[in-house]
Amino acid sequence: MGIVRVVHANLSNTVWLFFLVLGLWGLFNAVRKQGVSGSYLGAMVIGEVLYVVQAVLGVILWAGGFLPALGRPTMHVLYGAFNLEFIPFVYFVWLKGDDSVQAQWVLGFTTLFLFGVALRAIAVGA
């Protein structure tokens, strides 16, 4: 379980950095009046895969009896579940696959929001 804990902890840094860069890239594209590109959507899929890997590692740790140290494991799990569902919800339910400039603004702010949620999840789980 030790290696799983290390990978889960280190991957969390990758996640928040990835979503910070993705959010800034999204807002940069929106400022330049560019719609959602295939490259941006591909990067969002990569971000979602990072969250899925984090969730799988977290479930393995939880099943092994390791809980977040601050005494609020429920909040850590809630943040993780939220992160998994938010991108698909925003893109498929709210934007309905829109690739306009307005959608790029929404996705840029969505990914920056997920950057903040990732930091909060790390703080609660530390």
Backbone bond lengths (Angstrom), bond angles and torsions (degrees), N, CA, C in turn:
res aa  C-N    CA-C-N  psi(-1)  N-CA   C-N-CA  omega(-1)  CA-C   N-CA-C  phi
1 M - - - 1.453 - - 1.529 112.16 -
2 G 1.315 116.47 -20.15 1.457 119.32 -177.41 1.521 112.98 -61.92
3 I 1.340 116.30 -41.83 1.462 119.51 -179.51 1.527 110.87 -68.29
4 V 1.330 116.71 -34.88 1.466 120.16 178.76 1.526 109.65 -65.28
5 R 1.326 116.70 -40.50 1.477 120.29 177.98 1.526 111.15 -62.86
6 V 1.318 116.54 -42.93 1.463 120.83 -179.40 1.528 110.58 -64.91
7 V 1.321 116.64 -45.85 1.467 120.04 -179.75 1.524 110.51 -64.38
8 H 1.340 117.08 -42.89 1.471 121.16 178.93 1.531 110.42 -60.37
9 A 1.312 116.79 -44.02 1.467 120.90 -179.39 1.525 111.37 -67.41
10 N 1.322 117.24 -44.44 1.467 119.73 -178.16 1.522 112.24 -72.81
11 L 1.318 117.21 -35.04 1.463 120.21 177.87 1.527 111.02 -65.52
12 S 1.326 116.80 -28.02 1.468 119.11 178.19 1.524 110.84 -62.38
13 N 1.328 117.54 -34.97 1.473 120.26 175.59 1.518 111.29 -66.42
14 T 1.318 116.01 -40.04 1.463 120.56 176.88 1.521 110.37 -60.77
15 V 1.334 116.30 -42.36 1.467 121.12 -177.66 1.519 111.36 -62.35
16 W 1.324 117.75 -51.01 1.471 117.30 -176.21 1.520 111.56 -68.05
17 L 1.328 117.48 -36.74 1.467 119.23 176.63 1.531 111.29 -64.95
18 F 1.334 116.34 -41.74 1.463 120.90 179.70 1.528 110.28 -61.34
19 F 1.321 117.32 -45.68 1.463 119.73 -178.05 1.526 112.33 -72.42
20 L 1.316 118.18 -28.50 1.468 119.70 173.02 1.519 110.08 -64.17
21 V 1.317 117.37 -49.31 1.466 121.50 179.48 1.529 110.50 -63.51
22 L 1.330 117.00 -42.72 1.459 120.92 179.59 1.529 111.33 -62.29
23 G 1.313 117.26 -41.06 1.460 120.73 178.18 1.514 112.38 -65.58
24 L 1.320 116.71 -43.83 1.472 119.98 178.62 1.523 110.98 -65.50
25 W 1.315 116.63 -39.51 1.468 120.91 176.43 1.528 110.23 -62.09
26 G 1.312 116.59 -43.78 1.460 120.52 179.17 1.513 112.66 -61.90
27 L 1.321 117.49 -43.54 1.462 120.20 178.62 1.522 111.04 -69.21
28 F 1.324 117.75 -35.78 1.461 121.58 175.97 1.525 110.04 -60.38
29 N 1.341 116.58 -45.21 1.464 120.04 177.10 1.520 111.54 -62.68
30 A 1.317 117.37 -40.64 1.465 120.85 -179.23 1.521 111.32 -65.86
31 V 1.322 117.12 -41.06 1.471 120.81 177.88 1.525 110.11 -61.72
32 R 1.324 116.62 -35.43 1.464 121.16 178.79 1.530 112.11 -81.88
33 K 1.348 115.97 6.47 1.471 123.27 178.30 1.526 112.69 61.08
34 Q 1.321 114.99 39.01 1.464 121.09 175.40 1.522 108.83 -102.70
35 G 1.304 116.10 138.73 1.455 120.95 176.11 1.516 110.75 -75.39
36 V 1.310 114.39 -175.47 1.466 121.16 -179.62 1.526 108.53 -72.65
37 S 1.315 116.63 122.52 1.468 120.86 -178.97 1.526 110.38 -96.91
38 G 1.302 115.47 165.40 1.456 120.62 175.42 1.520 111.74 -62.70
39 S 1.325 116.27 -34.31 1.470 120.15 178.36 1.521 110.74 -64.07
40 Y 1.323 115.68 -41.59 1.470 119.55 -179.95 1.530 110.47 -67.51
41 L 1.324 116.72 -43.18 1.463 119.80 177.94 1.530 110.86 -62.80
42 G 1.330 116.44 -39.48 1.460 119.90 177.37 1.517 111.73 -62.13
43 A 1.318 116.21 -40.28 1.462 120.26 177.79 1.531 110.56 -66.06
44 M 1.328 116.68 -36.22 1.467 119.48 176.82 1.529 110.65 -65.26
45 V 1.320 116.84 -37.51 1.472 120.16 176.86 1.528 109.69 -64.04
46 I 1.321 116.95 -41.99 1.467 120.13 176.66 1.529 110.19 -60.08
47 G 1.325 117.06 -42.55 1.461 120.70 176.76 1.516 112.11 -61.08
48 E 1.313 116.12 -41.19 1.467 120.06 178.17 1.531 110.56 -64.59
49 V 1.330 117.05 -39.18 1.472 120.61 177.30 1.533 110.22 -63.67
50 L 1.328 117.00 -38.69 1.467 119.83 176.30 1.525 110.52 -59.44
51 Y 1.337 116.25 -42.84 1.461 119.63 178.11 1.527 111.51 -65.38
52 V 1.320 117.93 -37.69 1.469 120.74 178.55 1.531 109.95 -64.13
53 V 1.321 117.11 -44.02 1.468 120.35 178.29 1.525 109.96 -62.02
54 Q 1.337 116.53 -42.97 1.464 120.19 177.35 1.526 110.68 -59.30
55 A 1.328 116.20 -42.75 1.469 120.14 -178.84 1.528 111.04 -64.90
56 V 1.322 117.02 -43.14 1.473 120.33 179.56 1.525 109.65 -61.86
57 L 1.317 117.01 -45.26 1.469 120.13 177.93 1.523 110.88 -62.80
58 G 1.323 116.52 -40.16 1.459 120.59 178.33 1.521 112.30 -63.57
59 V 1.320 117.00 -41.50 1.466 120.47 177.70 1.530 110.52 -64.48
60 I 1.318 116.65 -39.84 1.474 120.13 177.37 1.525 110.10 -61.50
61 L 1.323 116.71 -43.87 1.466 120.35 178.67 1.524 111.35 -64.67
62 W 1.326 115.51 -43.96 1.467 120.34 -178.75 1.524 110.37 -63.34
63 A 1.327 116.35 -43.65 1.471 120.60 178.54 1.524 110.87 -64.13
64 G 1.318 116.72 -29.19 1.462 121.14 178.31 1.513 113.83 -83.37
65 G 1.327 116.89 1.14 1.459 120.37 176.60 1.513 115.23 94.31
66 F 1.323 118.17 3.25 1.460 120.25 178.39 1.521 109.26 -90.22
67 L 1.331 115.73 121.57 1.461 121.06 178.80 1.516 109.12 -117.10
68 P 1.338 117.56 155.77 1.463 120.00 175.52 1.525 110.79 -54.19
69 A 1.311 116.38 143.79 1.457 122.22 -168.63 1.528 114.80 -74.93
70 L 1.296 119.64 -22.43 1.460 120.55 -172.64 1.527 114.20 -79.19
71 G 1.305 118.39 1.89 1.448 120.18 178.45 1.516 113.99 83.54
72 R 1.340 117.09 9.01 1.460 120.75 178.66 1.522 109.70 -126.59
73 P 1.332 116.82 58.35 1.466 118.33 -177.71 1.521 112.51 -63.37
74 T 1.330 117.40 -27.51 1.459 119.85 -179.65 1.526 110.92 -63.32
75 M 1.318 117.61 -40.51 1.464 120.72 179.60 1.525 110.74 -66.59
76 H 1.317 117.32 -39.72 1.457 121.05 179.07 1.532 109.94 -62.04
77 V 1.327 116.48 -43.99 1.464 121.54 178.62 1.529 109.99 -66.49
78 L 1.325 117.18 -40.16 1.466 120.98 178.70 1.529 110.93 -61.48
79 Y 1.321 117.67 -44.97 1.470 120.28 177.69 1.528 110.68 -61.28
80 G 1.321 116.55 -41.78 1.457 120.21 179.25 1.517 112.11 -63.11
81 A 1.328 116.99 -44.70 1.460 120.71 179.08 1.529 111.02 -64.63
82 F 1.317 116.66 -39.94 1.463 120.95 178.39 1.526 110.65 -61.39
83 N 1.324 116.31 -45.36 1.469 120.09 -179.36 1.518 112.12 -60.65
84 L 1.318 116.65 -36.60 1.469 120.44 179.39 1.527 112.18 -65.16
85 E 1.299 117.07 -35.75 1.459 121.29 -171.48 1.523 114.76 -96.44
86 F 1.311 118.66 -17.50 1.457 120.07 -169.36 1.526 113.69 -70.54
87 I 1.325 118.60 -44.47 1.470 120.57 -179.61 1.527 111.50 -62.97
88 P 1.340 118.77 -50.45 1.474 117.04 177.44 1.525 112.76 -59.49
89 F 1.335 117.42 -37.64 1.464 119.86 178.81 1.527 110.97 -62.36
90 V 1.322 116.13 -50.00 1.469 119.28 -177.36 1.523 110.93 -62.70
91 Y 1.322 117.26 -45.76 1.463 119.56 -174.52 1.522 112.65 -73.69
92 F 1.332 117.79 -46.66 1.465 120.34 -173.19 1.525 113.88 -88.90
93 V 1.326 118.06 -34.14 1.464 120.29 -175.81 1.520 111.01 -94.26
94 W 1.324 116.41 -48.57 1.460 118.78 -175.50 1.527 111.36 -81.31
95 L 1.321 118.21 -52.33 1.467 121.22 -177.81 1.524 112.72 -84.60
96 K 1.317 116.87 -18.84 1.470 122.53 -179.25 1.535 112.35 53.81
97 G 1.340 115.81 40.62 1.458 120.57 177.02 1.518 115.02 78.10
98 D 1.318 117.95 10.71 1.470 122.13 179.96 1.531 109.97 -60.53
99 D 1.324 117.04 141.48 1.470 120.72 178.34 1.522 111.61 -123.57
100 S 1.319 117.41 26.71 1.466 122.47 -178.69 1.527 110.77 -77.46
101 V 1.318 115.30 176.53 1.466 121.06 176.47 1.529 109.46 -64.13
102 Q 1.331 116.55 -40.04 1.466 119.79 178.30 1.529 110.28 -59.98
103 A 1.313 117.44 -41.41 1.460 121.33 177.60 1.529 110.72 -63.92
104 Q 1.337 116.79 -34.95 1.467 119.59 177.93 1.519 110.64 -64.78
105 W 1.335 116.95 -39.22 1.467 120.42 175.16 1.532 110.20 -59.75
106 V 1.322 115.78 -47.25 1.469 120.44 -178.61 1.521 110.42 -61.36
107 L 1.315 117.64 -45.94 1.463 120.55 -178.28 1.527 111.64 -68.97
108 G 1.325 117.25 -35.42 1.463 119.87 176.18 1.521 111.23 -61.39
109 F 1.338 116.28 -46.58 1.465 119.46 178.43 1.526 111.91 -70.80
110 T 1.326 116.82 -32.23 1.469 120.43 176.35 1.516 110.95 -61.01
111 T 1.330 116.39 -46.65 1.460 119.13 -178.24 1.535 111.47 -70.34
112 L 1.327 117.68 -33.15 1.465 118.92 174.18 1.528 110.78 -67.13
113 F 1.321 116.92 -37.32 1.453 120.67 176.25 1.530 110.37 -62.16
114 L 1.337 116.48 -42.59 1.462 120.19 178.69 1.524 112.04 -66.74
115 F 1.316 117.04 -29.70 1.466 121.33 171.86 1.534 109.02 -58.61
116 G 1.330 116.47 -47.41 1.465 120.31 179.12 1.513 112.84 -65.18
117 V 1.323 117.12 -40.38 1.463 120.64 178.86 1.532 109.85 -65.23
118 A 1.332 117.17 -37.68 1.468 120.25 177.76 1.527 110.39 -62.58
119 L 1.328 117.24 -42.26 1.465 120.27 177.49 1.524 111.13 -63.08
120 R 1.326 115.99 -39.79 1.466 120.07 179.35 1.535 110.37 -65.83
121 A 1.335 116.62 -41.30 1.463 120.39 178.78 1.532 110.57 -61.56
122 I 1.327 115.67 -39.44 1.467 120.19 177.87 1.525 109.99 -64.18
123 A 1.332 116.79 -43.92 1.464 120.72 -179.31 1.530 112.07 -62.63
124 V 1.315 116.47 -41.06 1.462 120.40 -179.40 1.525 111.24 -72.39
125 G 1.326 116.15 -33.50 1.463 119.75 -177.20 1.514 114.85 -89.52
126 A 1.328 116.97 -4.36 1.478 119.95 -175.89 1.514 112.22 -67.14
